[in-house]
Amino acid sequence: MWRIICVVAVFLVLVPPVLAQGGDELTETFTFPGGGFSFSHPAGWVCTDVDPSMPDLVTCFSSQETYDAQTSDEMPPLDPGEMGFSFNGPSFLVFFEAMGLPQPTSAEEVLAVFAVDDESSGTTYSETEAITVGEWSGLQAQFTQTVGDGVMVALDMDGKLVILYAMTASGEFEDHADLIDAMIASVAYGEPEGDLTFTSEDGRLQVTYEAGLYIDDLWTGELLIADQRATYETVLSREAVPSGSFLIQIHTPESDYFGDWLEDDAVGADAVEQVLTQFLHNYLEKTLSDPVAVTVGEYEGVRVDYTTPVHDGYVLALDQNGARIIVLVSTAPGELVDHEELITKILEFLQYTPLE
């Protein structure tokens, strides 16, 4: 499911040419929305859209034809002369969670999971070897498959684990080795900056948020914004929220998440009380503030703060012409005040258009 980024889109910018030994010029640079990671590639390459929930993952192909084929359901082998290059930033760590594996802390741990021979796909990996890209170090392993050949690189970029994956048609890896080396060497990182705007697929929900934050509309009518996806998983599992982390959950009337939590006519303080009763029902130790009337952007509503042994936060029940919006905020214990300014800024620009 692809989303729409309204303010800052993925962009390609011309840079001074970098010449690979094979003659291919890296004349264009792919930079992720709002900055952060980047890498260079030859002109004519076509890249996938960036999903806001995976803001540092992208795959590029050497032609439009190859892009169309490799993003289809069939995903045939690469044609002779064609290539693919995939950049997977720290967001890829979610796959470790999905596989029930501990979070990796090094390039060695990453390749120990991904660079493994697989008979079903005809994949065979070489021994890993050390690689240096600028000031960062890592490991790489070449592979052969029935559909093509390539190399997988795992880099530790100042604590940010990155996987690079380059692939050619079968038997053509050495023909493109210089270009692949040059693209890998072009990988760079700059701190994300600026604001992005997210708009839901139906166009009714819109928020503005800082580049570098995790955002995802996991279900219809529901939106998550956090410092990283792992924070959502932590709150969901009722574990202690790590220091420095925060989570915002926005639920519009289209959401069925509160279907068993809220009476249809519950608004204001009644709505907040009902949500908190369900959200915190497993916590024996908790404190709640008195309901307070608030104005958030263009919406009026009610706020109640809470504390538990594993996280602090608050619940908002906002009303827009009868449309009920519920917001849950969670931070590490004692750290709500540290995130209040950023969270308030995000919610002030919340825009929702009710169904007719």
C-alpha positions as CSV (number, residue, x, y, z in Angstrom):
1,M,0.0,0.0,0.0
2,W,1.7,3.2,-1.2
3,R,1.1,6.5,0.6
4,I,1.2,10.1,-0.5
5,I,3.8,12.4,0.8
6,C,2.6,15.9,0.1
7,V,5.3,18.3,1.2
8,V,8.6,16.6,0.5
9,A,8.6,13.9,-2.1
10,V,11.3,11.4,-3.0
11,F,13.6,13.3,-5.4
12,L,16.5,12.8,-7.8
13,V,19.1,15.6,-7.9
14,L,21.9,16.0,-10.3
15,V,25.4,15.9,-8.7
16,P,28.9,16.1,-10.1
17,P,29.5,12.9,-12.1
18,V,31.2,10.0,-10.3
19,L,32.7,7.7,-12.9
20,A,32.8,4.0,-12.3
21,Q,35.7,2.2,-13.9
22,G,33.4,0.4,-16.4
23,G,32.3,3.8,-17.8
24,D,28.9,4.3,-16.1
25,E,28.5,7.8,-14.6
26,L,26.7,8.1,-11.3
27,T,25.1,11.3,-12.3
28,E,22.0,11.2,-10.1
29,T,21.5,10.9,-6.3
30,F,18.6,9.3,-4.6
31,T,17.9,11.1,-1.3
32,F,15.1,9.8,1.1
33,P,12.3,12.2,2.0
34,G,13.6,14.9,4.4
35,G,17.2,13.9,4.0
36,G,19.0,11.2,5.8
37,F,20.4,8.4,3.7
38,S,21.4,8.8,0.1
39,F,23.2,7.0,-2.7
40,S,24.1,7.7,-6.4
41,H,23.2,5.8,-9.5
42,P,23.4,6.3,-13.3
43,A,20.8,8.3,-15.3
44,G,17.8,6.4,-16.5
45,W,17.4,4.3,-13.4
46,V,13.9,4.1,-11.9
47,C,13.2,3.8,-8.1
48,T,10.2,2.6,-6.2
49,D,8.1,4.9,-4.1
50,V,9.1,5.3,-0.4
51,D,6.5,4.0,2.1
52,P,6.3,6.4,5.1
53,S,6.2,3.3,7.4
54,M,9.5,2.2,5.9
55,P,11.1,5.6,5.3
56,D,14.6,4.3,4.5
57,L,13.8,1.4,2.2
58,V,13.9,1.7,-1.6
59,T,14.8,-0.4,-4.7
60,C,16.0,1.0,-8.0
61,F,16.3,-0.7,-11.4
62,S,18.3,0.1,-14.4
63,S,15.4,0.7,-16.8
64,Q,11.6,1.3,-16.8
65,E,11.1,-2.1,-18.4
66,T,13.0,-3.8,-15.6
67,Y,11.2,-1.7,-12.9
68,D,7.8,-2.8,-14.4
69,A,8.8,-6.4,-14.5
70,Q,10.4,-6.6,-11.1
71,T,7.5,-4.8,-9.3
72,S,4.9,-7.1,-10.9
73,D,3.6,-10.3,-9.3
74,E,5.7,-12.4,-11.5
75,M,9.2,-10.9,-10.8
76,P,11.0,-12.7,-13.6
77,P,14.8,-13.2,-13.8
78,L,16.7,-10.0,-14.8
79,D,17.3,-9.6,-18.5
80,P,20.9,-9.5,-19.8
81,G,22.5,-6.1,-19.1
82,E,19.9,-5.2,-16.5
83,M,20.5,-4.5,-12.7
84,G,18.8,-3.8,-9.5
85,F,20.0,-2.0,-6.3
86,S,18.2,-2.1,-3.0
87,F,18.8,0.2,0.0
88,N,17.4,-1.1,3.3
89,G,17.9,1.3,6.3
90,P,17.2,0.5,10.0
91,S,13.5,0.1,9.3
92,F,14.4,-3.4,7.9
93,L,14.9,-4.5,11.6
94,V,11.1,-5.0,11.7
95,F,11.7,-8.2,9.8
96,F,13.7,-9.6,12.7
97,E,10.7,-8.9,15.0
98,A,8.4,-10.7,12.5
99,M,10.7,-13.7,12.5
100,G,10.8,-13.7,16.3
101,L,14.6,-13.0,16.3
102,P,16.5,-10.6,18.6
103,Q,17.4,-7.3,17.2
104,P,20.9,-7.4,15.6
105,T,23.6,-5.1,16.9
106,S,26.3,-5.7,14.2
107,A,26.8,-6.4,10.5
108,E,27.8,-9.9,11.5
109,E,24.5,-10.6,13.1
110,V,22.6,-9.2,10.1
111,L,24.4,-11.4,7.5
112,A,24.1,-14.4,9.9
113,V,20.4,-14.3,9.2
114,F,20.1,-13.1,5.6
115,A,23.3,-14.4,3.9
116,V,22.3,-18.1,4.2
117,D,22.2,-20.7,1.4
118,D,18.7,-21.7,0.3
119,E,18.2,-24.8,-1.8
120,S,14.6,-23.8,-2.7
121,S,15.6,-20.7,-4.5
122,G,19.0,-22.0,-5.7
123,T,20.8,-19.4,-3.6
124,T,24.5,-19.9,-2.6
125,Y,26.5,-17.3,-0.7
126,S,30.3,-16.8,-0.7
127,E,32.2,-16.4,2.5
128,T,31.8,-13.0,4.1
129,E,34.6,-10.4,3.8
130,A,35.2,-7.0,5.3
131,I,34.3,-3.9,3.5
132,T,34.8,-0.2,4.2
133,V,32.5,2.5,2.8
134,G,33.8,6.0,3.7
135,E,34.1,6.1,7.5
136,W,31.9,3.0,8.0
137,S,32.8,-0.6,8.1
138,G,30.8,-3.8,7.4
139,L,30.7,-7.2,5.7
140,Q,29.7,-8.4,2.3
141,A,28.9,-11.7,0.7
142,Q,28.4,-12.4,-3.0
143,F,25.6,-14.8,-4.1
144,T,24.3,-16.7,-7.0
145,Q,20.7,-17.6,-7.6
146,T,18.6,-19.2,-10.4
147,V,17.3,-15.7,-11.2
148,G,20.6,-13.7,-11.0
149,D,23.8,-13.0,-9.3
150,G,24.8,-10.2,-6.8
151,V,26.2,-9.1,-3.5
152,M,24.7,-8.3,-0.1
153,V,26.4,-5.7,2.1
154,A,25.7,-5.0,5.8
155,L,27.1,-1.7,7.1
156,D,27.2,-0.2,10.6
157,M,26.8,3.5,10.0
158,D,27.4,5.0,13.4
159,G,25.1,2.5,15.0
160,K,22.6,2.5,12.1
161,L,22.5,-0.9,10.5
162,V,22.0,-0.9,6.7
163,I,21.7,-3.6,4.1
164,L,22.6,-3.0,0.5
165,Y,21.6,-5.5,-2.1
166,A,22.8,-5.4,-5.8
167,M,21.8,-7.9,-8.4
168,T,22.6,-8.6,-12.1
169,A,21.5,-11.1,-14.6
170,S,22.9,-14.6,-14.2
171,G,26.6,-14.7,-15.0
172,E,27.0,-10.9,-15.4
173,F,28.1,-9.9,-11.9
174,E,31.7,-9.3,-12.9
175,D,30.6,-7.2,-15.9
176,H,28.9,-4.8,-13.5
177,A,31.3,-5.1,-10.5
178,D,32.8,-1.7,-11.0
179,L,29.4,0.1,-11.1
180,I,28.2,-1.9,-8.1
181,D,31.3,-0.9,-6.1
182,A,30.8,2.7,-7.1
183,M,27.2,2.8,-6.0
184,I,28.0,1.2,-2.7
185,A,30.9,3.7,-2.2
186,S,28.4,6.5,-2.8
187,V,26.2,5.7,0.2
188,A,26.1,8.7,2.6
189,Y,24.1,9.9,5.6
190,G,23.0,13.3,6.8
191,E,20.7,14.1,9.6
192,P,17.0,14.3,8.4
193,E,15.5,17.8,8.5
194,G,12.3,19.6,7.6
195,D,8.7,18.5,7.9
196,L,6.8,16.0,5.8
197,T,3.0,15.7,5.4
198,F,1.1,12.5,5.3
199,T,-2.3,12.1,3.7
200,S,-4.4,9.0,4.0
201,E,-5.4,7.1,0.9
202,D,-9.0,8.4,1.1
203,G,-7.7,11.9,1.6
204,R,-9.6,12.6,4.8
205,L,-6.8,12.5,7.3
206,Q,-3.6,14.6,7.1
207,V,-0.8,15.3,9.5
208,T,2.5,17.1,9.4
209,Y,5.5,15.5,11.1
210,E,9.3,15.9,11.4
211,A,11.5,14.0,8.9
212,G,12.9,10.9,10.4
213,L,9.9,9.9,12.5
214,Y,8.0,6.6,11.9
215,I,4.5,6.9,10.5
216,D,2.1,4.2,9.4
217,D,-1.7,3.8,8.8
218,L,-1.8,0.2,9.8
219,W,-5.6,0.0,9.6
220,T,-8.4,2.0,8.1
221,G,-9.0,5.1,10.1
222,E,-5.9,4.7,12.3
223,L,-2.5,6.3,12.2
224,L,0.7,5.8,14.2
225,I,3.5,8.3,14.7
226,A,6.5,7.4,16.7
227,D,10.3,7.8,17.1
228,Q,10.5,4.3,15.7
229,R,8.3,1.3,14.9
230,A,9.7,-0.7,17.9
231,T,8.0,1.8,20.2
232,Y,4.6,0.8,18.9
233,E,5.4,-2.9,19.4
234,T,6.6,-2.1,23.0
235,V,3.3,-0.3,23.9
236,L,1.3,-3.1,22.2
237,S,3.1,-5.8,24.3
238,R,2.7,-3.7,27.5
239,E,6.4,-3.6,28.0
240,A,8.3,-0.5,29.4
241,V,8.7,2.3,26.8
242,P,12.4,2.9,26.3
243,S,13.8,6.3,27.5
244,G,13.6,8.9,24.7
245,S,10.7,7.2,22.8
246,F,7.2,8.2,22.2
247,L,4.1,7.0,20.4
248,I,1.0,8.8,19.1
249,Q,-2.1,6.8,18.0
250,I,-4.8,8.7,16.1
251,H,-8.2,7.0,15.6
252,T,-10.8,8.5,13.4
253,P,-14.5,7.5,13.1
254,E,-13.6,5.0,10.4
255,S,-11.5,3.0,12.8
256,D,-13.0,-0.1,14.3
257,Y,-10.2,-0.4,17.0
258,F,-12.5,1.1,19.6
259,G,-15.6,-0.7,18.5
260,D,-15.7,-2.6,21.8
261,W,-14.3,0.2,23.8
262,L,-16.7,3.1,23.1
263,E,-20.4,3.5,23.2
264,D,-21.7,5.1,20.1
265,D,-22.8,8.3,21.8
266,A,-19.8,8.7,24.1
267,V,-18.0,12.0,23.7
268,G,-15.7,14.3,25.7
269,A,-14.9,13.1,29.2
270,D,-17.1,10.0,28.8
271,A,-15.2,8.9,25.7
272,V,-11.8,9.4,27.4
273,E,-12.9,7.5,30.5
274,Q,-14.1,4.5,28.4
275,V,-10.9,4.4,26.4
276,L,-8.7,4.6,29.4
277,T,-10.7,1.9,31.2
278,Q,-9.9,-0.5,28.4
279,F,-6.4,0.8,27.5
280,L,-5.1,0.6,31.1
281,H,-7.2,-2.3,32.4
282,N,-4.1,-4.6,32.9
283,Y,-2.3,-2.0,35.0
284,L,-3.0,-2.4,38.7
285,E,-0.8,0.7,39.4
286,K,-2.0,3.8,37.6
287,T,-2.9,7.3,38.2
288,L,-5.3,9.5,36.2
289,S,-5.7,13.3,36.2
290,D,-9.0,15.0,36.2
291,P,-10.5,15.7,32.7
292,V,-9.4,19.0,31.3
293,A,-11.0,20.9,28.4
294,V,-8.5,21.6,25.6
295,T,-8.2,23.1,22.2
296,V,-5.9,21.2,19.7
297,G,-5.5,23.0,16.5
298,E,-9.0,23.7,15.3
299,Y,-10.7,21.0,17.5
300,E,-12.2,21.2,20.9
301,G,-11.9,18.3,23.3
302,V,-11.1,16.7,26.6
303,R,-7.7,15.4,27.9
304,V,-6.8,13.1,30.7
305,D,-3.2,12.3,31.6
306,Y,-2.2,8.9,33.0
307,T,0.9,7.3,34.6
308,T,1.8,3.6,34.9
309,P,5.0,1.8,35.9
310,V,5.9,1.2,32.2
311,H,4.7,4.4,30.4
312,D,3.1,7.8,30.9
313,G,0.8,9.7,28.5
314,Y,-2.6,11.0,27.9
315,V,-5.8,10.4,26.0
316,L,-7.6,13.1,24.0
317,A,-11.2,12.9,22.8
318,L,-11.6,15.6,20.1
319,D,-14.8,16.6,18.3
320,Q,-15.2,18.0,14.8
321,N,-18.8,18.7,14.0
322,G,-19.8,15.5,15.7
323,A,-17.0,13.4,14.3
324,R,-15.1,11.8,17.2
325,I,-11.3,11.6,17.1
326,I,-9.4,9.7,19.8
327,V,-5.7,10.3,20.4
328,L,-3.5,8.1,22.6
329,V,0.0,9.4,23.6
330,S,2.6,7.2,25.3
331,T,6.1,8.0,26.5
332,A,8.7,6.5,28.9
333,P,7.8,7.0,32.6
334,G,8.4,10.6,33.6
335,E,9.2,11.8,30.0
336,L,5.9,13.1,28.8
337,V,7.1,16.7,29.4
338,D,10.2,16.1,27.2
339,H,8.0,15.2,24.2
340,E,5.1,17.6,24.8
341,E,6.3,20.3,22.4
342,L,6.9,17.9,19.5
343,I,3.6,16.0,20.1
344,T,1.6,19.2,20.4
345,K,3.1,20.5,17.1
346,I,2.1,17.3,15.3
347,L,-1.5,17.4,16.7
348,E,-1.9,21.1,16.0
349,F,-1.7,20.4,12.3
350,L,-4.0,17.4,12.3
351,Q,-6.7,17.7,9.6
352,Y,-9.7,15.4,9.3
353,T,-12.6,15.6,6.9
354,P,-15.7,13.7,8.1
355,L,-17.8,11.6,5.8
356,E,-20.7,13.4,4.3
